[in-house]
Amino acid sequence: MSISLHRITGQHAREHGSKRAVSFEQSTYTYQQWHELVEQMAQVLWQAKVRPASKVALLLENCVELLGLYWAVTRIGAAVVPLSPLLRDQGVLGLAKDAQCALLICADDRANDLTVLASEQLQIMDLQALQQRMQKALLEPVPEQQVLPSDLFNIVYSSGTTGLPKGIMHSHHVRAMYGYCFSLAFGIGPESVILHAGSLVFNGAFVTMMPCFLNGGHFVFTPAFEPNNVLMTMAKHAVTHTMMVPSQIICLLENPNFSLEHLPSVQMILVLGAPLQQHFKAQLQMRFPNRFFELYGLTEGFITVLHGNDAKQNPRSVGCPLPGSRMRIVGEHGEDLPAGEIGEIVGDGPLMSSGYFGREDLTQATFRDGWIFTGDLGYQDEQGFLYLVDRQKDLIISGGVNVYPSDIEEIMVQHPLIQEAAVVGVAHKKWGETPVAAVVVRAVCDATELCEWVNQRVVARYQKLSQVYIIEAMPRNVAGKTLKQELRVRFATS
């Protein structure tokens, strides 16, 4: 099956226009109202010379306009490039340039600085200007565009950093498969009410957003994650499905009202973005029996899901591949390993990305012979359940956001007193993991001052170090490679 998504909102408006589509804070839109809003945005984009195959970058906190722009850009046949509001200006412009964006829509307070720094090829539009132009837009449809299933739906950056950017491409077909596959996996249908309490700009949002809009469900989202507001919103809208990262789950578990007794409509609580510790998994399973789901996966497109019923029998597993997918565990030379042996996780499936935008070298390294080589270590049991051992080698996942140590290390070694630097992740109660650094220095200096120096220069706030440790020498193996696992163990007990 190959479909494109540019007609979705119009189809739902025709078939059940009075049904609830979107709720945000005190506002609720029917599908007819939502379709009209999307059409107004599409007209503004069209007037701004956005055309099929254009790229539109979005730098916004959660708001109705951000969600609507996903569908308005799609309506024209252009591609969405969502960017994290945590990025600093140079990081934003670097990724917009990398994606060859013609338009950047941003928050009002960022427009002036970005306009000063942006090239002539990038048009900057702030949120207020978008809203004003929408008010003047007539309810006349944008000319119908031919959008193919293979056309680009979005570019999602795996790291908003100064290193080599990796813009992961998804076609209309792949995003449609998100809708179909996760509808099946999570039991999402037309009567489902989906709550999204995290940022809409990260790929995880699409895991529940796409099946919701594909089925014509009710999508509820909040400005940001605030535990009391989340619980009130879940109760108010009788939420059936929600997705959260571990740090959010941990916050909610501290509230006694986070239970099936107080939230009887809940059918699924999905955890993704980072491993959830077994202690918290047990609590979640106790409060929402057989409603806890876990997802392991890459934005590049290989996914496993641990279903509610299986979570009780296989609590340490991250589940099995989606139907129609395949998984292998391979050794150092690419050979298939038997059940129980640890190796690299390799997979394929219906959600596979077409690669990294403008980076054929990285695409060829990750996508080989129809398989995604994840870089993650794990093993599978005789039944085919996957167990993670390590996450993308040295990758740090803090609050569901990928933090790449090499990007921070590149900044650190620019300090005149730092000879060597190694960044690793250590456990954090709230965020799951937090980055810390070990340094070998050229002269006596203060670790706190080094930490502050680095944190003033990182591209995004989630890259900030929690602590810097000054050590005499890096632990190495016989090949001279720094043994980061030894540093993790050492700092975890510090």
N, C-alpha and C positions, 0 to 999 in steps of 0.2 A: 504494500500500500504506500503510495506517495501522494502527499497532500501539501498545500501551502496554507498559511494561517491568516492571510490578509483579509479574508471575508468573514472571519469568525464572529466579530461583534455585530455586524450587520445581520448575519443569519440568526443569532440569538434574539436580536431586537424584533425581527419579523415573527419569529415562532413563539416567543414568550416574553414580549416587551415589558410586561408589568411585573415580572419576577425580579427579586432582589439580585443585584449583580455585585456591587461593591459597597463596603462600609468602611469609613475612616473617621475616627473621632465621632462627632455628632452627625455626620452626613451619611446618608444612604442613597444609592443610585439604583434605579431599575435598569434592566438591560436596554430599554429604549433610551433612557437618559444617558446611560454610559456610552451607547453608540453615538449619540449626538455630541457628547463631549469629545470623543475620539475623533469624530469628523471635523469638529472645530479645530482641534490641534493639527490634524492632517492638513487643513487649509492653510494654517499659519506656516507650517513647514513647507508647503508647496509654494507659498508666496515668498518664502526665504530661499527659493531655488533648490530645495531638496528634491531629488529625483531618484528613480530606481537606481540602485547600486551606489547611492551616496552613503556616507557614514555619518551618523549623528552621535556625538558624545554627550552623555548626561552626567552632570555633577550636582546631584541634589540629595538632600535628606529625604526620608520617606514623606511623601505627600501624594495627593490625588494626581497632580500633574505628572509626577515621575511614573506612576503606574500607567496612566493614560498614554504617555509618550511611547511606552513600549509598543502599544497597539497602533498608535498613530504613525509612527515611523514604519512599522510593518505594513500598515495599510497602503503606503506609497510604494513599498517594495525596496525601501532603503534598509540599512542595517543599523542596529542599536549598539553603542559602545558604552556600557555603564561603567562609571569610574567611582572609586571610593571618595567620599567627602573628606576622609582623613588625609588624603594626599595633599602635599604642598603644591604651590603653583607650578614650579618647574617640573614636578612629577606628572601633574595633570597634562601640561602641554607636551611633555615628552611622549606620553602614551597617545594623546590625540594625534600627534604628528605621525607616530608609528602606525596608527590605524588609518591614516590618510583621511581624517575627518574634515568635513567642510563646515560643520556647525557644532558648536558647543553650547549647551543650555545649562546654566549654572544658577546657584543661589545669588540673590541680590548683592550680598556683602562680598562676593568674590569677583564680581564682573569687572570692576575698575582695574584691579591689579592684573587680572588675566588679559584684559584688553590691551594694556600697556605692553605686556610681555609677548602676546601672541603674534604670529606671523600674519601677513596679509591674506594668506590662503585660508585662515581659520576665522569664521564669523562667530562672535560671542553674543549670546542672547541671554539676558537674565530672566528670572522667573516672573518678575513684575511685567516686563515687556511681553512675555508670552501670554500672561493673563489679559493684559490690555488688548493685545491683538486678537485674542479669542473672543472678547466681547464684541469686537467689530466684525468678526467673521460671520458670513451668511451661511445658513444651513444648505449649502450647495455642495454636492459631493465632489471630491477630487476626481479628476478623470480616471476611469478604470484602468488599472495597470495589469499587465501580464506578469505574474509572479510565479516562477517555477519552484517545484519542491526542492530543487538543488540550489536555489538562490540563497544568499547569505541572510540569516535572520539576525545574528549578533556576533560580536567579538567580545569575549570575556577575558580579561587579563588575570592570569594566575598570580601575578605579583606586581603590585604598583610600586616599583622600585627603580633604582638607577642602573641595575645590572641589565642583562640582556632581557628585554621584555618578551613575554610569551602571550600573544593574543590568540586565544583558543577560539576557533571558528565553529559555529553551529548553523546548519542549514534549516530552512523551514521544515523539511522532512524530519530532521533529528529532533527539533523542538516539538513537532507533532507526536513523535514517538515517546517523548517525555510524557505527553498527555496520555497516550494509550497505555504505555507500560506501567506508569505509576497509578493510573486508575485501577488497573488490574491488581497491582501489588498491594495497594492500600484500601481498596474498596471505595474509591471516590466516585460519586455519581451526581446526577442533577440536583438531588436534595441535600447534598453535602454542604456543610458550612466550614470553610477553611480559615484558620487564624494564622497570620504571619506576624510574628512579633520581633523579627530582626530586620536588618537592612535589606532592601529590595535590590541593591546593586550587586550582590554576590550571587554566584551561580546556584547556591542551594535554594534560593527563593523559587526558582523555576520547577523544583521538584514537586511542589504542591500547587503552584500557580498554574502550570500548564494543564494538568488534569482538571482543575477547577474550571478554567475558562473553556476548555474543550467540551466539558459536559454541561456547561451552563449552570454551574454551582454558584454559591455565594462566597465571595472572597472578602475577608475582614482583615485589616492590617492596622498597626499602631504606629505612632510617630517614632517610638524607640521602645526598647525593652524596659519596662518598669513593673516589678512583680505584682503589686496591688492592682494596677491598671489592667494588666494581662488577665488576672483572675476575674475581675469585674467584667471585662469584655467577653471572656469565654462564657460566663453565666448569662450575660445580657443577650447574646446572639445564639445561645445554645450550640456552641461550636462542636463539631463532630471530629475534625482532624486538625492537628497542629504539628509543626516541626520546629525543633529548637536545638541549639548547640548545648554541650554539657554544662557550661557555666550558667546558662539560663535555667536548666533543669535543677541544678544544685540550689540556686536561689529560691526557686519555687518549692522545693522540698522542705525548706525551712518554715513554710506557711502551712498550718493544718488544714486550711481550706482547699489546698491543692490535693483533692481526692475525688474518687468517683462518687462518693456520697454527696459532695457539694457541686460536682460537675457531671451529672448523670448522662449528658448527651455525648460525652467523649467516646469515640470509637478507636482513635489512634493517637498516640504520642510518638512521633518519630524523632530520633536523635541522630544527628550527623555532624560532620565537621571536625570531630576529634573523638578519640575513644572515651567513653564514659566509664569511670571506675566501677568495679564490681559492687562496691559498697552502696553506691547510689543506684545502680541497676536494680539491686534487690529491693530497695525502698520504692522505686518506681513500679516495679512489678507487683509489690504488695498493695500499693494504693490504686493501681489501675491494672488489675489482673488481665493478662493476655491482650493488653492494648498497647504495650510497649513494643515499638519497632526500632530497628537500628539499620542505618545505611552506611556502607563503606563504598567509596567510589572516587573517581577522578573526574574533573570537569572534562577531561579528554574523552570520557565516554564509557569506561568499564565500571559496572555497578554490581554490588551484591546487597541483598536485603535479608535481614533477620526478622521474620514475621512474629507476631505476638505469641502464637501458640508454640513456636520453636524456641522463643527466647527463654522459656522456663527450662526446657530440656538441654539447650545449648547456650547457656548464658555468656560464655567466653567467646563464642563465635560471632562473626559479623555476617553470617548467613550464606546464602547461595546466590549464584548469578541469576539475573532476570531471565525469564523464559526466552528462548531463542539465542541466548548468549553461551559462550564457552569460556572455560577457565583452565589454565595450566599453571603448574609450579615448575619453574625451570632452574637448572643448576648453572654453574659458572660458565659452561660452554654451550648453553642453550638446550641441554638435554632435559626431557621430562622426568620429574622426580616422583616417586611413589607417595602414597598417602602417609602423612606423618613426618615427612622430611621437609626442612625449611629451604626455601629458595625464593626467587623473584616471582611475583604475581604477574601473570600475563593473561590478557583476556580480550574478548571482542564482544560485539553485540549491537543492538539496534540504535544505541545512543552514541555511536562512535563519531567523534569530531572529524572534520576533513583536514585538520592539521593546524599549524600555527601560522597566523597571517604574516606573509612576507619572510618566513623563516623556514625555507626548505631544508636547511641543515638540521634544525631541531626536529622538524617533522619526520625526516628519515630516521633520526635516532630513536624516536619514540614509537612510531608507527611502522612496523616491519612485517611484511608478508601478511597483511590483514590483521595483525595483532597489535594491541597496545602493551608496550613494556612499561610497567608502572614504576619500576624502581623501588617498590615496596617489598618487604620480606614477609613471608607467611607460609602456612602449610594448610593442607586440607585433610579432612578425615575421610573414612571409607564412604560416608554418605555424600560427600561433596561439599560439606560446610567449610567455610574459610575461617582461618584463625590468623590474626595479624601478629607479627613479631616486632616490626619496626615500620615507621611511617616515612616513606620516601627518604630513607637514609638519614640525613641531617635536618630535614624539614621540621620547623617548629609550627605548631598550630595553636594559636592563642585566641580564645574566644571564638573559634570557628574560622579565623582568618589565617591564611598561610603567611608565615614569616620565614624568609630565606636568609640563613646566616651569612652567606657569602656577600650579600648586599651590604650588610652592616659591617662586615670585616673590611670591605673595600674602603669604607669611610674611616674606620679605626686606624688603619695603617698609614693614613695621611697625617696623623698626629706625629710631631717630630720625636716624641719620647717613646712611641710604641714601635717595638721591633717586630713582634709577631702578635697575631690576635686570632682567637678561636671562639666562635659564638655557639652555644648549645642551649637547648631548652630544658628547663627543670619544672617539676610539677608545681601547679598553683591551684589553690582551692577554688578560686572564682573563675579563672580563665582557662583552666585545664593545663596550660603550659605558659611559661614566661621566659624570654631570652635573658641569658647572663653571658658574660664574656670572661675568658682568661687571656691575660696579656703577659708577654715578656717585654720588659722595658729596658731602655738604654741608660737610664739614670734614675735616681730616686725621685718618686713622684707620688701623688695622692690618688688612690683608686676612685674616691668619690668625685674628684675633679675630672678625672678621665671619663667617668660615666656621664657627667653633666655635659662635657664637651661633645661626646658622641650624640647624646640625645637632642642636642641643639641642631644637629646636622642631618639626622635621618629624614628620609622623604616623608614617611607617614608615622603617626603617633604610635601605631601598634608595633613599630619596630624598636621602640625605646627599650633600652636595657634596664633590668631591675637592679643589677649589680655588676661590678667589675672586680675580678680577683687577679691580683698580681702574683705570678708564679715564676720560679727560677728557670724552668724549661718545659716545653711541651712534651707530653708523652708520645712516643712514636713507635711504629712497628719497624721491622727490619728494612722495609722499603722506604722509610723516612716519612711515612704518612702519619699525620697527627691522629691519635686515637681519641676521638671525641666521646666515645662511650665511657672511657675512663674519667673524662672530665664531668660527664653527666652524673656518674655515681659519686664522684668526689663532692660536687656542689650540692647534690641532693641531700647530703648529710651535713652540710655546712650551716 
